[in-house]
Amino acid sequence: MKKDRLFYSANLVGLTVFLYLMLSTLLRGALSLFLAVYQPGAALHNPVGLPELLIQLLNLACSVVNLGVPLWLLCRTMRPLNVRIPHAKVPRKQLLTALPIFLLFTTLCTALANGLRIVLDKGGYSVPEAAQLPSGNLALFFCFIATCVVPAVGEELLFRGGIQQLLRPWGDWFAILVTSFFFSFLHHDLSQLPSIFAMSVFLGYVAVVTGSVRASILLHFANNLSSFLLLWARQRLDATNLLGLSILLFAIYIACGLFALLQLRRVGLLRPLARYTVPKNQMGRWERLLYAPICSFTALLLILTTVMEYFR
């Protein structure tokens, strides 16, 4: 570790992401097995004959454990390195400026994902189906917590607060790009891969510029809330009202986002990030990252599992 701290940090990142991936697989497999015993033929992705509230509570518990365990272990390992999750208070002007710009940005990313989905669909790629929201109010509430609140808080603390912060000594853009690679490939959806990567870069940039994960948590939550609202509308409203709501949200995002873009420099959100110069006669950052075996193995595993989804 003392000879090459990047080598150590890269392996720690790879181990954290691998733990997240394996824990997700094991938890969902164990829960599906439990549900099959409770109700023959049922599974977590096919909860036939099971109470909605039970399914949502299990999903919520799965999300909390899946994010909480890697985050807890990463934080414990980061302490000896004197690395802390940045959580300073963010000026209100910066938040009110970043939020509409991010919603505008996510709207464009969604359009990109939909276009790519059409192209991949012609090539035989089966796009993952959108989740079905429960009909009961209490079950819907826990579904909202599991899909909007927990990922926004947990993923930002783990990726932007932990992994990105751990890699920042070797350059802000380096840390943002590496973090975004792992974050996007963990979603295992080729059609959304470019858009999720782009959104992750945006969130990483905001976290660095503001010096806090509070801003990225708020932006992440706003994106999840917007998606949740549209999914709810798609299942509850008729085609005319759904189209009207979609156009209204799109118009609001465009208008507010364009106005906020004019305020970027004034509120301090537009500035260059710290650079890192590799000393002479030393291997470059990306080469050292690739030579870290756990990091490289995890990256390769994520790429293979994502590509395999295309041929399913």
N, C-alpha and C positions, 0 to 999 in steps of 0.2 A: 504494500500500500504506500509506503514512504517513497519507494523508487518511482512509481507511476500511479498517481492517485486517479487519473482518468481511467486506467485499466481496471482499478478496483471499483470505481463509481459505475462504469459501464456494466460490469458484471452484476453489481447490485441492482441496477435498473432492469437488466435481463431477468434476474431472479425474481424481482417484484412482479414484473409483468407475467412471467411464467406461473407464479403462484396464483395470481389473479385468474389466469386462463384455466389452470387446473382446478382451482377451487370452484369456479363457475360450472365447469363440466361435472365435477363430483357432486356438488350440491343439487344441481338440477336432475342428475341421474338418480341420486338417493331419494329426492322428493317424488320423482315419477314412480320409483319402485314402491314407495310408501303409499302413494295414491292408488297404485294398481292393486295393492293388498286390500286397501280400504274399499275400493270400488273397482272390480275386475274390468279391465279394458281402458281404464282412465290413465292419464298421464298429465304432466304439468302443461304441455302444449295442447293437450286434448282432454280437458277436465269434464268429460261427459258424466252426468249424473251426480256431480259434486256441488256443494253450496258455493255460491260466488264469493261470499265473505271469506270462507276457508282458503280458497285459491289466492285471493288478494293478500291475505295475511301471510301465507306461505311465500308468495312472491316478494313481499316487503321484507320478511325475515331473510330471505335468500340474498336480496340486494344489499342489506345492511351488513351481513356477514361477509359477502363476497368483496365488498369495498373496505370494510372495517379492518379485517385481518391483515391484508397486505399493507394498508396504511399504517396500522399500529406497528408492524414489524419494520417498515421503512423508517418511521420516525425514531424508533429505538436505535436503528443502525446509523442514522444521520447524526445523532447527538455527539458521538465521539469525533465526528468530522467538523463540529461546530457549524452545522447547517440547520437552519430553522425555517419553518414555513412562514413566509411573509404575510402578516395579517393586519398591517397598519390601516387606520381609518382613511378612506378615500374621499377627497373633496366632492361635494354634491355636484358641482358643475361638471366635473369629469364624468361622473356616473350618468348624469342627464344628457351628456353629449355622446358618450359611448353607446348607450342603450339603443337609441333610434338608428345609429349607423350600423350596429350589429344586426338589428332586425332587418334592415335593408339588405345587408350583406347575406344573411341567411336566406332571404327570399330569392336572391339571385342564385345562391348555391342550390336551393331546392329546385329551381328551374333547370339548372345544370344536371342535377341528379335525375330529374324526370326525363330529360332528353337522353341521357346515357342509358336510362332504364329501357327506353324504347329501342335503342340500338342493340342493347344486349338481349332484349326479349326476342328480337328477330333472329339472333344467333342461337336461340334455344336456352338462354339463361332463365332460370325460374326465380323471379324476384320474391324475397320473403314477404308473406302476407302481413298486412297491417293488423295490429292487435285489436281484439274486440273488447270494447269497454263494457263493464258490468252494468246491469240495469238498476240494481238496488243502490240507494243513496249512500249507505254506509260502506258498501263494497266499492263504490265509485270513489269515495273519499280516500280509502286506503290505496286504491289504484293510482290516484293522483299523487299521493305521497311517494309511492314506489317508483313511479315513472317520471315525476317532475322534480320533487324535492331531493330525494336521496341521491340520484345520479348527479344533480347539479352541485350539491355540497360534497359528496364523496369523491366524485371523479375529479373535481377541481382541486381538492386537497391532495389527492393522490398524484395526479399528473402535473398540474401547473404548480402546486405548492410543494410537492415532494420531488418527483423525477426531474422536472425542469429546473428547480432550484438547485438540485444536486449537481447538475451539469453546467450551470451558469459560469463557473470559473473559467471555462474554456470558450466563452463567447455567448452572448445572448441568442443570436440567431442559430448557432449550433444547438443550443439547449432547446430552443423552440422547435426546430425541425426534427430533432431526434424524438422529442416527446410527441410531436404530432404524428410521426410515423407509427409509433406504437399505439397511440390513441385511435387512429383511423383504422388500422388493420384489426384491432380488437373487435370491431363491429361486424367483421366477416360479410360485408355486403359490397360487391364490386361496383354496383350502380351508385352507391353513396360514397365510395372511397375518396374521390377527389374533393367532393364538397365537405365531407367531414374533416379531411386534412386541412382544407382552407379555413374552415371555422376554427379548428384547433390552433392554427397559426395566429388567427385574429385574437383568440382568447389568451394565448401565450404572450403576444405583444402587449395586450392591455395589462396583464398581470405584471409584466416587467416595467412598463411605463408608470403605472400607478404604485408599484412597489407593494402590491397586496393581492391576495386571492379573493378578497371580498368583491372586487369589481367583476372578475371572471365568473364567480359563483352567481352573481346577479344576472349577468348576461346569459349564462348557461340556463338558468332557471327561466328567464324570459323566453328563450328559444323553445324549451320543453313545454312551457305553458301555451305558447302559440300553437305548437303541434298538437297538444292535447285538446285544445279548444277546437281546432279544425277537425280532429278525429271525432270528437263528440258531436260536432255539427253534422258531419258526414253520416253518422248513424242515427241522429235524431231529427234532422231537418229534411224537408223535401228539396228537390233539385233547384228550384227557383230561389228559395231562401238561402241555401248553401252557396249558390253562385253569388248572391248579393253580399253575404258575409265575407266571402273570399275576396271579392272586388274591393269591399270597404277596407279590409285589413291591408290589402296590397296597396291601396291608395294612401292610407295612413303611414305605412312603412316607407313608401317612396317619398312622400312629402316631408315627413319629419326627418328622415335620413339625409336627404339632400340639404335641408336647412342646417342640420347638425354638422355636416361636413365643413360648412363655412366657419364653424367655431373651433375646429380642431386645434389649430395653432394657438389660438387665444387662451384655451384652457390647459394647454401643456400636454396634449395627447399625441402631438406630432413632433417627434424628435428622434435622432439617430440612436441606435442601441450600442452598447459597449462591444468593442471588438477584441479579438484575441490574436496575438501574433505568435506563430509557432517558432520557437528558437531554432537557430541554424543547427544542422546535423542532428535533428530530432525528427522522429516519425510524425507525420501529420495526425491531426485529431481523428479524421475519419478512418485512417488506417489503424490507429490504435483501438478505435471502437470496434472495428471488424475483427481485430486479433483477440478481443475479449471473448472467450469461448461461450460463456453463458449468454451473453448479449447476442452474439451471432446466432447461436442455436435458437433462441427465442424468436429472433427476427425471422429466421428461415421457417420456423414452425408456423408463425402467423401468416407468412406469405403463402405457404403450401395449403394451409387450411382455408384461406380465403379463395385461392384459385380453385381448390377442389369443389367449393360451393358452386362454381360456374358449371362444372361437369356433372352435377347431381341430376 
